[in-house]
Amino acid sequence: MARFNSIEEMLKGSKTIAVVGLSSNPMRASHGVSAYMQSQGYHIIPVNPQEEEVLGEKAYASLLDVPEPIDIVDVFRRSDAVAEVVDQAIQKRASAIFMQEGVVHEEAAEKARQAGIFVVMDRCILKEHQNITR
């Protein structure tokens, strides 16, 4: 059973967000969204094999390399990469998977739900955070 029943519960009950596909390029959506979430008090963990550090945080090649517990896995990757991310999130016992706008993978989402992970697809975590904090 998922720890969260709503996006609001997920955001209020989480501290650590691993951002898969986080880019150091400030023009990329992943960078802007992560900088915002960091400014709101969340601990951001960059997950991108092409980066060493983003937003002042050490980057990791994969979720499996992250040495600490993860509350939310925020996915900024193409939909066809989601299945592997979900498998790693299950292994890491993440509480939630958040697939950004345009990212949809029904089979992987169902697999995550079966593992007790709260899943959000095709939504923006920044917009959702702003909606609950207004």
PASEBA-1860 file (N, C-alpha, C; in nm, 3 decimals):
! residues 134
1> MARFNSIE> 0.083/-0.119/0.000/0.000/0.000/0.000/0.088/0.125/0.000 ~ 0.057/0.217/-0.086/0.136/0.340/-0.097/0.126/0.422/0.032 ~ 0.235/0.489/0.063/0.242/0.574/0.181/0.155/0.698/0.164 ~ 0.132/0.738/0.039/0.057/0.859/0.010/-0.071/0.827/-0.065 ~ -0.174/0.911/-0.041/-0.301/0.894/-0.112/-0.331/1.011/-0.204 ~ -0.247/1.115/-0.201/-0.269/1.231/-0.286/-0.135/1.299/-0.314 ~ -0.135/1.385/-0.415/-0.014/1.462/-0.447/0.019/1.553/-0.329 ~ -0.081/1.612/-0.267/-0.058/1.699/-0.153/0.010/1.624/-0.038
9> EMLKGSKT> -0.040/1.504/-0.006/0.024/1.422/0.098/0.168/1.391/0.062 ~ 0.191/1.357/-0.066/0.325/1.323/-0.112/0.419/1.442/-0.092 ~ 0.377/1.560/-0.134/0.465/1.676/-0.125/0.487/1.719/0.020 ~ 0.385/1.711/0.102/0.398/1.751/0.242/0.474/1.647/0.324 ~ 0.470/1.521/0.282/0.533/1.414/0.358/0.670/1.372/0.307 ~ 0.727/1.450/0.217/0.855/1.414/0.156/0.958/1.524/0.179 ~ 1.085/1.481/0.183/1.195/1.575/0.197/1.298/1.561/0.085 ~ 1.314/1.439/0.034/1.421/1.410/-0.061/1.363/1.373/-0.197
17> IAVVGLSS> 1.410/1.445/-0.301/1.365/1.418/-0.438/1.486/1.384/-0.524 ~ 1.489/1.263/-0.576/1.592/1.224/-0.672/1.537/1.259/-0.810 ~ 1.608/1.345/-0.883/1.561/1.391/-1.012/1.640/1.321/-1.122 ~ 1.573/1.226/-1.188/1.637/1.147/-1.293/1.632/1.227/-1.423 ~ 1.751/1.257/-1.476/1.760/1.337/-1.597/1.785/1.483/-1.567 ~ 1.821/1.517/-1.443/1.847/1.656/-1.406/1.970/1.707/-1.481 ~ 1.954/1.819/-1.549/2.060/1.879/-1.629/2.117/2.002/-1.560 ~ 2.247/2.027/-1.580/2.310/2.148/-1.527/2.280/2.269/-1.615
25> NPMRASHG> 2.217/2.247/-1.730/2.182/2.355/-1.822/2.060/2.429/-1.766 ~ 2.077/2.557/-1.728/1.964/2.630/-1.669/1.847/2.651/-1.765 ~ 1.867/2.626/-1.893/1.758/2.641/-1.990/1.668/2.517/-1.995 ~ 1.709/2.409/-1.932/1.630/2.286/-1.933/1.525/2.290/-1.823 ~ 1.408/2.234/-1.852/1.299/2.232/-1.754/1.341/2.161/-1.625 ~ 1.417/2.054/-1.638/1.458/1.979/-1.518/1.536/2.069/-1.422 ~ 1.616/2.157/-1.475/1.698/2.246/-1.392/1.610/2.349/-1.320 ~ 1.521/2.414/-1.394/1.434/2.515/-1.334/1.340/2.457/-1.229
33> VSAYMQSQ> 1.280/2.343/-1.260/1.189/2.279/-1.166/1.264/2.236/-1.040 ~ 1.381/2.178/-1.057/1.459/2.131/-0.942/1.508/2.247/-0.857 ~ 1.550/2.358/-0.922/1.594/2.475/-0.847/1.478/2.529/-0.762 ~ 1.359/2.531/-0.820/1.241/2.576/-0.746/1.216/2.484/-0.626 ~ 1.213/2.354/-0.649/1.185/2.260/-0.540/1.292/2.271/-0.430 ~ 1.417/2.292/-0.471/1.525/2.310/-0.375/1.500/2.437/-0.292 ~ 1.454/2.544/-0.358/1.427/2.670/-0.288/1.311/2.656/-0.190 ~ 1.228/2.552/-0.209/1.115/2.527/-0.120/1.151/2.433/-0.005
41> GYHIIPVN> 1.279/2.399/0.007/1.327/2.320/0.120/1.349/2.172/0.093 ~ 1.327/2.127/-0.029/1.350/1.986/-0.061/1.498/1.962/-0.088 ~ 1.544/1.844/-0.047/1.681/1.802/-0.078/1.677/1.737/-0.217 ~ 1.748/1.795/-0.311/1.750/1.747/-0.449/1.872/1.659/-0.471 ~ 1.851/1.542/-0.530/1.961/1.452/-0.565/1.960/1.437/-0.717 ~ 2.060/1.494/-0.786/2.067/1.478/-0.932/2.104/1.334/-0.970 ~ 2.031/1.278/-1.066/2.062/1.145/-1.118/2.078/1.159/-1.270 ~ 2.204/1.163/-1.313/2.235/1.180/-1.454/2.381/1.141/-1.475
49> PQEEEVLG> 2.406/1.036/-1.555/2.545/0.991/-1.575/2.633/1.094/-1.647 ~ 2.572/1.196/-1.708/2.648/1.298/-1.779/2.688/1.416/-1.689 ~ 2.644/1.414/-1.565/2.670/1.527/-1.475/2.753/1.482/-1.354 ~ 2.834/1.574/-1.301/2.907/1.547/-1.177/2.842/1.618/-1.059 ~ 2.788/1.738/-1.087/2.724/1.817/-0.982/2.621/1.908/-1.047 ~ 2.505/1.919/-0.985/2.400/2.009/-1.032/2.338/2.076/-0.910 ~ 2.317/2.206/-0.918/2.255/2.283/-0.808/2.330/2.263/-0.677 ~ 2.462/2.247/-0.686/2.544/2.230/-0.566/2.539/2.093/-0.503
57> EKAYASLL> 2.474/1.998/-0.570/2.460/1.861/-0.517/2.535/1.762/-0.605 ~ 2.598/1.664/-0.543/2.668/1.558/-0.617/2.568/1.481/-0.701 ~ 2.604/1.455/-0.827/2.517/1.379/-0.916/2.558/1.232/-0.915 ~ 2.460/1.145/-0.938/2.482/1.000/-0.942/2.441/0.947/-1.078 ~ 2.508/0.842/-1.122/2.481/0.785/-1.254/2.345/0.716/-1.260 ~ 2.301/0.657/-1.149/2.171/0.590/-1.146/2.113/0.599/-1.005 ~ 1.985/0.569/-0.994/1.921/0.568/-0.861/1.990/0.471/-0.767 ~ 2.038/0.360/-0.823/2.101/0.257/-0.739/2.231/0.306/-0.676
65> DVPEPIDI> 2.291/0.412/-0.731/2.414/0.468/-0.675/2.389/0.567/-0.562 ~ 2.265/0.609/-0.545/2.232/0.709/-0.442/2.243/0.642/-0.305 ~ 2.327/0.698/-0.214/2.354/0.630/-0.087/2.254/0.659/0.025 ~ 2.148/0.731/-0.004/2.053/0.767/0.102/1.910/0.733/0.060 ~ 1.817/0.732/0.154/1.677/0.704/0.121/1.619/0.813/0.030 ~ 1.528/0.772/-0.057/1.465/0.863/-0.152/1.314/0.861/-0.127 ~ 1.255/0.981/-0.113/1.110/0.990/-0.098/1.043/0.988/-0.236 ~ 1.082/1.082/-0.322/1.020/1.097/-0.454/1.126/1.079/-0.562
73> VDVFRRSD> 1.093/1.001/-0.664/1.175/0.994/-0.785/1.102/1.076/-0.890 ~ 1.162/1.188/-0.929/1.104/1.277/-1.029/1.170/1.247/-1.163 ~ 1.092/1.209/-1.262/1.147/1.158/-1.388/1.138/1.262/-1.500 ~ 1.256/1.308/-1.543/1.270/1.395/-1.660/1.342/1.316/-1.769 ~ 1.280/1.210/-1.812/1.336/1.127/-1.920/1.222/1.093/-2.015 ~ 1.258/1.046/-2.134/1.156/1.003/-2.229/1.078/0.885/-2.170 ~ 0.955/0.872/-2.214/0.868/0.766/-2.163/0.931/0.627/-2.178 ~ 1.008/0.605/-2.286/1.066/0.471/-2.306/1.178/0.438/-2.206
81> AVAEVVDQ> 1.222/0.535/-2.128/1.325/0.511/-2.026/1.264/0.486/-1.888 ~ 1.133/0.500/-1.877/1.067/0.495/-1.746/1.072/0.356/-1.682 ~ 1.059/0.251/-1.759/1.057/0.116/-1.701/1.182/0.088/-1.619 ~ 1.297/0.124/-1.671/1.422/0.102/-1.597/1.427/0.188/-1.471 ~ 1.380/0.311/-1.480/1.377/0.400/-1.363/1.286/0.341/-1.256 ~ 1.170/0.290/-1.296/1.077/0.230/-1.201/1.141/0.108/-1.132 ~ 1.208/0.024/-1.210/1.274/-0.093/-1.150/1.374/-0.049/-1.043 ~ 1.451/0.056/-1.072/1.548/0.105/-0.975/1.479/0.169/-0.855
89> AIQKRASA> 1.370/0.241/-0.879/1.295/0.303/-0.769/1.239/0.197/-0.675 ~ 1.192/0.087/-0.732/1.142/-0.024/-0.650/1.255/-0.080/-0.564 ~ 1.372/-0.100/-0.625/1.487/-0.152/-0.549/1.529/-0.056/-0.438 ~ 1.518/0.074/-0.464/1.555/0.175/-0.363/1.444/0.200/-0.261 ~ 1.329/0.137/-0.281/1.213/0.154/-0.192/1.168/0.300/-0.183 ~ 1.167/0.366/-0.298/1.117/0.503/-0.303/0.969/0.502/-0.267 ~ 0.919/0.613/-0.214/0.779/0.622/-0.175/0.689/0.666/-0.290 ~ 0.747/0.741/-0.384/0.666/0.796/-0.493/0.749/0.810/-0.621
97> IFMQEGVV> 0.680/0.798/-0.733/0.739/0.827/-0.864/0.654/0.934/-0.928 ~ 0.721/1.039/-0.972/0.653/1.152/-1.034/0.707/1.168/-1.175 ~ 0.623/1.138/-1.275/0.664/1.153/-1.414/0.618/1.289/-1.464 ~ 0.712/1.368/-1.512/0.683/1.505/-1.554/0.589/1.509/-1.674 ~ 0.543/1.629/-1.708/0.451/1.648/-1.820/0.507/1.583/-1.946 ~ 0.421/1.507/-2.012/0.461/1.439/-2.135/0.522/1.302/-2.113 ~ 0.546/1.265/-1.987/0.607/1.135/-1.957/0.498/1.041/-1.907 ~ 0.470/0.937/-1.987/0.364/0.841/-1.955/0.414/0.700/-1.987
105> HEEAAEKA> 0.396/0.609/-1.893/0.428/0.468/-1.917/0.337/0.386/-1.826 ~ 0.223/0.346/-1.880/0.120/0.279/-1.800/0.169/0.150/-1.735 ~ 0.243/0.067/-1.811/0.289/-0.062/-1.756/0.384/-0.040/-1.639 ~ 0.477/0.052/-1.654/0.573/0.079/-1.547/0.501/0.140/-1.426 ~ 0.403/0.226/-1.452/0.327/0.286/-1.342/0.254/0.178/-1.263 ~ 0.194/0.084/-1.333/0.122/-0.024/-1.266/0.218/-0.111/-1.185 ~ 0.336/-0.138/-1.241/0.437/-0.216/-1.169/0.477/-0.144/-1.040 ~ 0.495/-0.012/-1.048/0.531/0.067/-0.930/0.419/0.062/-0.826
113> RQAGIFVV> 0.294/0.077/-0.872/0.180/0.071/-0.779/0.174/-0.065/-0.709 ~ 0.197/-0.171/-0.786/0.195/-0.306/-0.727/0.303/-0.321/-0.620 ~ 0.410/-0.243/-0.632/0.520/-0.247/-0.534/0.494/-0.150/-0.418 ~ 0.377/-0.084/-0.418/0.341/0.005/-0.308/0.389/0.147/-0.324 ~ 0.424/0.185/-0.445/0.474/0.320/-0.471/0.361/0.408/-0.525 ~ 0.349/0.529/-0.472/0.252/0.626/-0.520/0.303/0.681/-0.654 ~ 0.215/0.684/-0.755/0.256/0.723/-0.890/0.176/0.842/-0.941 ~ 0.249/0.938/-0.999/0.188/1.051/-1.068/0.249/1.055/-1.207
121> MDRCILKE> 0.163/1.067/-1.310/0.212/1.071/-1.448/0.164/1.197/-1.518 ~ 0.250/1.247/-1.608/0.213/1.356/-1.698/0.170/1.482/-1.624 ~ 0.241/1.514/-1.516/0.212/1.633/-1.435/0.345/1.702/-1.405 ~ 0.340/1.828/-1.366/0.460/1.905/-1.328/0.462/1.921/-1.176 ~ 0.570/1.875/-1.114/0.579/1.880/-0.968/0.584/2.025/-0.919 ~ 0.644/2.116/-0.995/0.647/2.257/-0.959/0.505/2.313/-0.955 ~ 0.429/2.289/-1.060/0.291/2.338/-1.066/0.207/2.279/-0.954 ~ 0.225/2.150/-0.928/0.149/2.084/-0.821/0.187/2.145/-0.686
129> HQNITR> 0.314/2.173/-0.665/0.358/2.233/-0.538/0.296/2.373/-0.524 ~ 0.297/2.451/-0.631/0.239/2.584/-0.626/0.088/2.578/-0.598 ~ 0.021/2.478/-0.654/-0.123/2.462/-0.632/-0.157/2.439/-0.485 ~ -0.075/2.362/-0.414/-0.107/2.331/-0.275/-0.056/2.435/-0.177 ~ 0.033/2.524/-0.222/0.089/2.623/-0.129/0.029/2.762/-0.149 ~ -0.070/2.773/-0.237/-0.134/2.903/-0.258/-0.226/2.938/-0.145
END
